[in-house]
């Protein structure tokens, strides 16, 4: 059964139940009201009949005339009429048969006032029935009260009439209320079920993976709050799924990068190992002359050094990224650091027939840095610059202070870096010019290590390059206290 049908039935049942309760309550009220009205009418009837009885001159001994009069009065008033003598004994009763009270004595307390000539008096008359009400009138014969006339009416009949009227009223009210309730229930159920249907549709769409859902609602009741909560839930799920998708893509890229890194490591390890192995075998089997032997030993030494540098760079990068390597920060003079690093790299440059020039301010430039790590990053940049500069070339190292930042630049006169390679040169094992890998050996980790160290200082490492005009790497460090 649908919610709309349930709501409609519930509304109709509630209205009918309320109508029934109100009908019973109204029946009781009307019963009491009709009883009071009937009692009052009995008194009014007695007041109207009393002058007639007083003017009537019928002797109590004329039983036939009395019966005719009393029967006519009973018929007109729709009541039962009794007549007693001066002792309270019933001598005439319009009711016949077994119900007749002729010969029975009416309690004196009920008719005492009437025997004294007082006006109509109402009283309960249990001799006729539990719901009987009587009105006593003095019966005059001349100027003397010779008996009492009692007009009796059963309130049970009045109650039954009232109950019938109330029942008819309840039925009519129930029919009207049911009709109105049906209309109201249909309108209300539609206003309730329509948003619920929308919410169900949104829930089904979300279950299918369509998370960007929105329920339009203009109500501020519980249904409006539920719709708003579902909208918020849809947005949160959408953001969560987007975040998970992004994380999944990142993980995929990391896995691809790791796979590529493992492939590069394997290649970079295999090349020197193969060279070492080949020349070691040649020394024992093929090479006979002393010159060839020296040349083979030199190659083995170079490849072993290259392999050692690769392993050392790998361990360094892993320790840096895992946080195992300490990074003690302290105030240092960048002018001194640049000049000392250049002096340390001059023997390497000399061996490669490259000149290093340095340009720094005359005054100290203080910054909060980890001196050992920054020297390592700058040494990697200078080593790269001298490696790719041609014999007789120059590497320019400069220090400038601009906008509360220190900028250390390393410019070479090498072949430059193609534009398509620039976004990737800081990636691990990336070497854009594959043709130069053999003549300029390297693991492709120096720039990754340099950038990591600079970023740990809160700075940045950038590059500008043009093919045929060399490259310039710039370290930017904040001079404010970290």
C-alpha positions as CSV (number, residue, x, y, z in Angstrom):
1,X,0.0,0.0,0.0
2,X,1.3,3.4,-0.9
3,X,2.1,6.2,1.6
4,X,-0.6,8.3,0.0
5,X,-3.3,5.6,0.6
6,X,-2.0,5.1,4.2
7,X,-2.2,8.8,4.9
8,X,-5.7,9.1,3.5
9,X,-7.0,6.1,5.5
10,X,-5.3,7.4,8.6
11,X,-6.9,10.9,8.2
12,X,-10.4,9.5,7.5
13,X,-10.1,7.1,10.5
14,X,-9.0,9.9,12.8
15,X,-11.8,12.1,11.7
16,X,-14.4,9.4,12.1
17,X,-13.1,8.5,15.5
18,X,-13.2,12.1,16.6
19,X,-16.7,12.4,15.2
20,X,-17.8,9.3,17.1
21,X,-16.4,10.6,20.4
22,X,-18.0,14.0,19.8
23,X,-21.3,12.3,18.9
24,X,-21.3,10.3,22.1
25,X,-20.4,13.3,24.2
26,X,-23.1,15.4,22.4
27,X,-25.7,12.7,22.9
28,X,-25.1,12.8,26.7
29,X,-25.3,16.6,26.6
30,X,-28.4,16.6,24.5
31,X,-30.0,13.9,26.7
32,X,-29.5,16.1,29.8
33,X,-30.7,19.2,27.9
34,X,-33.8,17.5,26.6
35,X,-34.6,16.1,30.1
36,X,-34.4,19.7,31.5
37,X,-36.5,21.0,28.7
38,X,-39.1,18.2,29.2
39,X,-39.3,18.9,32.9
40,X,-39.7,22.6,32.3
41,X,-42.4,21.9,29.7
42,X,-44.2,19.7,32.3
43,X,-44.3,22.7,34.7
44,X,-45.5,25.0,31.9
45,X,-48.2,22.5,31.0
46,X,-49.3,22.3,34.6
47,X,-49.5,26.1,34.8
48,X,-51.6,26.3,31.6
49,X,-53.9,23.4,32.7
50,X,-54.4,24.7,36.3
51,X,-56.9,27.5,35.4
52,X,-58.8,25.0,33.2
53,X,-59.1,22.5,36.1
54,X,-60.0,25.3,38.5
55,X,-62.8,26.5,36.3
56,X,-64.0,22.9,35.6
57,X,-66.9,21.9,37.9
58,X,-66.9,18.2,37.7
59,X,-67.7,16.3,40.9
60,X,-65.3,13.6,41.9
61,X,-68.1,11.1,42.0
62,X,-68.8,11.5,38.3
63,X,-66.2,8.9,37.2
64,X,-67.3,8.8,33.6
65,X,-67.0,12.6,33.1
66,X,-63.7,12.7,34.8
67,X,-62.3,9.9,32.6
68,X,-63.4,11.7,29.4
69,X,-61.8,14.9,30.5
70,X,-58.6,13.3,31.7
71,X,-58.3,11.1,28.6
72,X,-58.7,14.2,26.4
73,X,-56.0,16.0,28.4
74,X,-53.7,13.0,28.2
75,X,-54.1,12.8,24.4
76,X,-53.5,16.5,23.8
77,X,-50.4,16.7,26.1
78,X,-49.1,13.2,25.1
79,X,-48.9,12.4,28.8
80,X,-50.4,10.1,31.4
81,X,-52.9,11.7,33.7
82,X,-53.9,10.5,37.2
83,X,-56.5,11.8,39.7
84,X,-56.4,11.1,43.4
85,X,-58.9,11.9,46.2
86,X,-58.1,14.0,49.2
87,X,-56.4,11.0,50.8
88,X,-54.0,10.5,47.9
89,X,-55.7,7.3,46.6
90,X,-55.7,7.1,42.8
91,X,-59.3,7.1,41.5
92,X,-58.7,7.6,37.8
93,X,-55.7,6.6,35.6
94,X,-55.6,7.1,31.9
95,X,-53.4,4.1,31.6
96,X,-55.4,0.9,31.6
97,X,-54.7,-2.7,32.3
98,X,-51.9,-4.0,34.5
99,X,-50.1,-0.6,34.5
100,X,-53.1,1.2,36.0
101,X,-52.5,2.7,39.5
102,X,-56.2,3.0,40.4
103,X,-56.6,2.1,44.1
104,X,-52.9,2.8,45.0
105,X,-51.9,5.6,47.2
106,X,-49.5,8.3,46.1
107,X,-46.9,9.2,48.7
108,X,-48.1,12.3,50.6
109,X,-44.7,14.1,50.2
110,X,-45.4,14.3,46.5
111,X,-48.8,15.9,46.6
112,X,-48.8,17.7,50.0
113,X,-48.4,21.1,48.4
114,X,-51.0,20.5,45.8
115,X,-53.5,19.4,48.5
116,X,-52.9,22.8,50.1
117,X,-53.8,24.6,46.9
118,X,-50.3,25.5,45.8
119,X,-49.4,25.8,42.1
120,X,-47.8,23.1,39.8
121,X,-44.9,21.3,41.4
122,X,-42.5,19.0,39.5
123,X,-41.2,15.7,41.0
124,X,-39.8,12.4,40.0
125,X,-42.6,9.8,40.0
126,X,-41.0,6.3,40.4
127,X,-44.4,4.7,40.8
128,X,-44.8,5.0,37.0
129,X,-41.2,4.2,36.0
130,X,-37.6,5.1,36.7
131,X,-37.6,7.9,34.1
132,X,-41.1,9.3,34.9
133,X,-41.6,12.9,35.9
134,X,-44.9,14.2,37.3
135,X,-46.5,17.6,38.0
136,X,-49.2,17.8,40.7
137,X,-52.1,20.2,40.4
138,X,-54.9,20.8,43.0
139,X,-58.3,19.5,41.9
140,X,-60.9,22.0,42.9
141,X,-64.5,21.3,43.6
142,X,-66.0,24.7,44.2
143,X,-63.7,26.4,46.6
144,X,-62.4,23.3,48.1
145,X,-59.5,21.0,47.1
146,X,-61.0,17.6,46.8
147,X,-58.0,15.8,45.2
148,X,-54.9,16.1,43.1
149,X,-54.4,15.7,39.3
150,X,-51.0,14.4,38.3
151,X,-49.7,14.8,34.8
152,X,-47.0,12.1,34.2
153,X,-44.4,11.9,31.3
154,X,-41.6,9.4,30.7
155,X,-38.2,11.0,29.9
156,X,-37.1,7.7,28.4
157,X,-39.1,8.6,25.3
158,X,-37.6,12.0,25.2
159,X,-34.1,10.5,25.4
160,X,-34.8,8.1,22.6
161,X,-35.8,11.0,20.4
162,X,-32.7,12.9,21.4
163,X,-30.5,9.9,20.6
164,X,-32.1,9.5,17.2
165,X,-31.5,13.2,16.4
166,X,-27.9,12.9,17.6
167,X,-27.3,9.8,15.6
168,X,-28.7,11.4,12.4
169,X,-26.5,14.5,13.1
170,X,-23.4,12.3,13.6
171,X,-24.0,10.4,10.4
172,X,-24.4,13.6,8.4
173,X,-21.4,15.2,10.0
174,X,-19.3,12.1,9.4
175,X,-20.2,12.0,5.7
176,X,-19.3,15.7,5.3
177,X,-16.2,15.3,7.4
178,X,-15.1,12.2,5.5
179,X,-15.5,14.1,2.2
180,X,-13.5,17.1,3.4
181,X,-10.9,14.8,4.9
182,X,-10.5,12.9,1.7
183,X,-9.8,16.1,-0.2
184,X,-7.4,17.4,2.5
185,X,-5.7,14.0,2.8
186,X,-5.1,13.9,-0.9
187,X,-3.6,17.4,-0.9
188,X,-1.5,16.7,2.1
189,X,-0.4,13.3,1.0
190,X,0.6,14.7,-2.4
191,X,2.7,17.4,-0.7
192,X,4.4,14.7,1.4
193,X,4.8,12.0,-1.1
194,X,6.1,14.2,-3.9
195,X,9.3,15.2,-2.1
196,X,9.7,11.6,-0.9
197,X,9.5,10.4,-4.5
198,X,12.2,12.9,-5.5
199,X,14.3,11.7,-2.6
200,X,13.9,8.1,-3.6
201,X,14.9,9.0,-7.2
202,X,18.0,10.8,-5.8
203,X,18.9,7.8,-3.6
204,X,18.6,5.5,-6.6
205,X,20.8,7.8,-8.7
206,X,23.4,7.9,-6.0
207,X,23.3,4.1,-5.8
208,X,24.1,4.0,-9.5
209,X,27.1,6.2,-9.0
210,X,25.5,9.5,-10.1
211,X,26.5,11.5,-7.0
212,X,25.9,15.1,-8.3
213,X,22.2,15.2,-7.3
214,X,20.1,18.0,-5.9
215,X,16.6,18.1,-4.6
216,X,14.6,21.3,-5.2
217,X,12.5,22.1,-2.1
218,X,10.9,25.3,-0.8
219,X,9.5,24.0,2.5
220,X,11.1,24.6,5.9
221,X,9.5,21.6,7.6
222,X,11.0,18.2,8.4
223,X,10.8,17.1,4.8
224,X,12.7,20.3,3.8
225,X,15.3,19.5,6.4
226,X,15.5,15.9,5.1
227,X,15.9,17.2,1.5
228,X,18.6,19.6,2.6
229,X,20.4,16.8,4.5
230,X,20.3,14.6,1.4
231,X,21.7,17.5,-0.7
232,X,24.5,17.9,1.7
233,X,25.1,14.2,1.8
234,X,25.1,14.1,-2.1
235,X,27.7,16.9,-2.1
236,X,29.8,15.3,0.5
237,X,29.7,11.9,-1.3
238,X,30.6,13.7,-4.6
239,X,33.5,15.4,-3.0
240,X,34.6,12.2,-1.3
241,X,34.4,10.2,-4.5
242,X,36.3,13.0,-6.4
243,X,38.9,12.9,-3.7
244,X,39.1,9.2,-3.9
245,X,39.3,9.3,-7.7
246,X,42.1,11.9,-7.4
247,X,43.9,9.8,-4.9
248,X,43.5,6.8,-7.1
249,X,45.0,8.7,-10.0
250,X,47.8,10.0,-7.8
251,X,48.4,6.4,-6.7
252,X,48.4,5.2,-10.3
253,X,50.9,7.9,-11.2
254,X,53.0,7.1,-8.2
255,X,53.0,3.4,-9.2
256,X,53.8,4.3,-12.8
257,X,56.6,6.6,-11.5
258,X,57.9,3.9,-9.2
259,X,57.8,1.4,-12.1
260,X,59.7,3.8,-14.2
261,X,62.1,4.6,-11.4
262,X,62.8,0.9,-10.8
263,X,63.4,0.5,-14.6
264,X,65.8,3.4,-14.6
265,X,67.6,2.2,-11.5
266,X,67.9,-1.2,-13.1
267,X,69.3,0.4,-16.2
268,X,71.6,2.7,-14.4
269,X,72.9,-0.2,-12.2
270,X,73.2,-2.6,-15.1
271,X,75.3,-0.3,-17.3
272,X,78.3,0.2,-14.9
273,X,78.0,-3.4,-13.6
274,X,78.1,-4.7,-17.2
275,X,81.1,-2.5,-17.9
276,X,83.0,-3.6,-14.8
277,X,82.2,-7.2,-15.5
278,X,83.2,-7.0,-19.2
279,X,86.5,-5.2,-18.6
280,X,87.3,-7.5,-15.6
281,X,86.9,-10.5,-17.9
282,X,88.9,-8.8,-20.6
283,X,91.8,-8.2,-18.2
284,X,92.1,-12.0,-17.5
285,X,91.4,-13.3,-21.0
286,X,91.9,-10.8,-23.8
287,X,94.0,-7.7,-22.8
288,X,97.7,-8.4,-23.0
289,X,99.5,-5.1,-23.3
290,X,100.2,-2.8,-20.3
291,X,98.5,0.2,-21.9
292,X,95.3,-1.6,-22.6
293,X,95.4,-3.0,-19.1
294,X,95.7,0.5,-17.6
295,X,92.9,1.7,-19.8
296,X,90.6,-1.1,-18.7
297,X,91.4,-0.6,-15.1
298,X,90.6,3.1,-15.5
299,X,87.2,2.3,-17.0
300,X,86.5,-0.1,-14.2
301,X,87.4,2.6,-11.7
302,X,85.2,5.2,-13.4
303,X,82.2,2.8,-13.6
304,X,82.7,1.7,-10.0
305,X,82.7,5.4,-9.0
306,X,79.6,6.0,-11.0
307,X,77.9,3.0,-9.4
308,X,78.9,4.3,-5.9
309,X,77.5,7.8,-6.7
310,X,74.2,6.3,-7.9
311,X,73.8,4.2,-4.7
312,X,74.9,7.1,-2.5
313,X,72.4,9.5,-4.2
314,X,69.6,6.9,-3.9
315,X,70.2,6.4,-0.2
316,X,70.4,10.2,0.3
317,X,67.1,10.8,-1.4
318,X,65.4,8.1,0.5
319,X,66.7,9.3,3.8
320,X,65.8,12.9,3.0
321,X,62.2,12.0,2.0
322,X,61.7,9.7,5.0
323,X,62.9,12.4,7.4
324,X,65.7,10.2,8.7
325,X,68.4,12.8,7.7
326,X,68.7,15.6,10.3
327,X,68.0,19.1,9.1
328,X,69.4,21.4,11.8
329,X,68.5,25.1,11.0
330,X,70.7,28.0,12.1
331,X,71.7,31.5,11.1
332,X,74.4,31.4,8.4
333,X,76.1,33.8,6.0
334,X,75.0,33.0,2.4
335,X,77.9,35.1,1.0
336,X,80.5,32.9,2.7
337,X,78.5,29.7,1.9
338,X,78.4,30.5,-1.9
339,X,82.1,31.4,-2.0
340,X,83.2,28.3,-0.1
341,X,81.1,26.0,-2.2
342,X,82.5,27.5,-5.4
343,X,86.0,27.0,-4.1
344,X,85.2,23.4,-3.3
345,X,84.0,22.7,-6.8
346,X,86.8,24.4,-8.7
347,X,89.0,21.3,-8.9
348,X,86.2,19.4,-10.6
349,X,85.6,22.4,-13.0
350,X,89.3,22.6,-13.7
351,X,89.4,18.9,-14.6
352,X,86.6,19.5,-17.0
353,X,88.4,22.7,-18.4
354,X,85.6,25.0,-17.2
355,X,86.0,28.3,-15.3
356,X,83.7,29.2,-12.4
357,X,83.1,32.9,-11.7
358,X,81.4,34.1,-8.5
359,X,79.5,37.4,-7.9
360,X,78.2,38.1,-4.3
361,X,77.5,41.2,-2.2
362,X,80.4,42.5,-0.2
363,X,78.3,42.4,3.0
364,X,77.1,39.2,4.7
365,X,73.7,38.0,3.8
366,X,72.2,36.1,6.8
367,X,69.5,33.5,6.5
368,X,68.2,30.6,8.7
369,X,69.3,27.5,6.8
370,X,70.7,24.0,7.2
371,X,74.2,24.8,5.9
372,X,75.3,21.2,5.0
373,X,72.2,20.4,3.0
374,X,72.2,23.7,1.2
375,X,75.9,23.3,0.2
376,X,74.9,19.8,-1.1
377,X,72.1,21.3,-3.2
378,X,74.3,24.1,-4.6
379,X,77.1,21.6,-5.3
380,X,74.8,19.5,-7.4
381,X,73.8,22.5,-9.5
382,X,77.4,23.6,-10.0
383,X,78.4,20.0,-10.8
384,X,75.7,19.8,-13.5
385,X,76.7,23.2,-14.9
386,X,80.3,22.2,-15.3
387,X,79.4,18.8,-16.6
388,X,77.4,20.2,-19.5
389,X,79.5,23.2,-20.3
390,X,82.0,22.9,-23.2
391,X,85.7,22.9,-22.6
392,X,86.8,26.5,-22.1
393,X,83.3,27.5,-21.0
394,X,82.3,29.5,-18.0
395,X,79.9,28.8,-15.1
396,X,78.6,32.0,-13.4
397,X,77.5,31.7,-9.8
398,X,75.8,34.8,-8.3
399,X,74.0,35.9,-5.1
400,X,71.5,38.7,-5.0
401,X,69.0,40.0,-2.4
402,X,65.6,41.0,-3.9
403,X,62.3,41.6,-2.0
404,X,63.4,40.0,1.3
405,X,64.6,36.9,-0.7
406,X,68.0,35.7,-1.4
407,X,68.5,34.4,-5.0
408,X,71.5,32.1,-5.8
409,X,71.8,31.6,-9.6
410,X,74.0,29.1,-11.4
411,X,74.3,29.8,-15.2
412,X,76.2,27.6,-17.7
413,X,77.1,27.8,-21.4
414,X,75.9,24.3,-22.2
415,X,73.6,23.2,-25.0
416,X,70.4,24.2,-23.1
417,X,67.3,22.2,-22.3
418,X,64.5,21.7,-24.9
419,X,61.1,23.2,-23.9
420,X,59.4,19.8,-23.8
421,X,61.9,18.6,-21.2
422,X,61.8,21.6,-18.8
423,X,58.7,20.4,-16.8
424,X,60.4,17.0,-16.1
425,X,64.0,17.8,-15.3
426,X,63.4,17.7,-11.5
427,X,61.9,14.2,-11.7
428,X,64.0,11.3,-10.5
429,X,66.2,9.6,-13.2
430,X,65.0,12.0,-15.8
431,X,67.6,12.9,-18.5
432,X,66.1,14.7,-21.4
433,X,69.0,14.4,-23.8
434,X,69.4,10.6,-24.1
435,X,72.2,11.0,-26.6
436,X,74.3,12.8,-24.0
437,X,73.8,10.2,-21.3
438,X,76.9,8.2,-22.4
439,X,79.3,11.1,-22.6
440,X,78.0,13.0,-19.5
441,X,77.2,10.1,-17.1
442,X,74.9,10.7,-14.2
443,X,72.1,9.0,-12.3
444,X,69.5,11.8,-12.8
445,X,69.0,12.3,-9.1
446,X,71.0,15.5,-8.5
447,X,68.3,18.0,-9.4
448,X,65.6,16.0,-7.5
449,X,67.8,16.1,-4.4
450,X,68.5,19.8,-4.9
451,X,64.9,20.8,-5.2
452,X,63.9,18.7,-2.2
453,X,66.5,20.4,0.0
454,X,65.5,23.9,-1.2
455,X,61.8,23.3,-0.6
456,X,62.6,22.0,2.9
457,X,64.0,25.6,3.5
458,X,60.7,27.1,2.3
459,X,62.2,28.2,-0.9
460,X,62.0,27.3,-4.6
461,X,64.3,26.0,-7.3
462,X,63.5,27.3,-10.9
463,X,65.2,26.9,-14.2
464,X,65.4,29.1,-17.4
465,X,66.9,27.6,-20.5
466,X,67.0,28.0,-24.2
467,X,68.5,25.5,-26.6
468,X,72.0,26.7,-27.7
469,X,72.2,29.4,-25.1
470,X,72.7,27.5,-21.8
471,X,70.6,27.1,-18.7
472,X,70.2,29.1,-15.5
473,X,69.1,27.5,-12.2
474,X,68.0,29.8,-9.4
475,X,67.5,29.0,-5.7
476,X,65.1,31.4,-4.0
477,X,65.3,31.5,-0.1
478,X,63.3,33.6,2.3
479,X,65.5,35.8,4.5
480,X,62.9,36.2,7.3
481,X,63.5,34.1,10.4
482,X,61.8,30.7,10.0
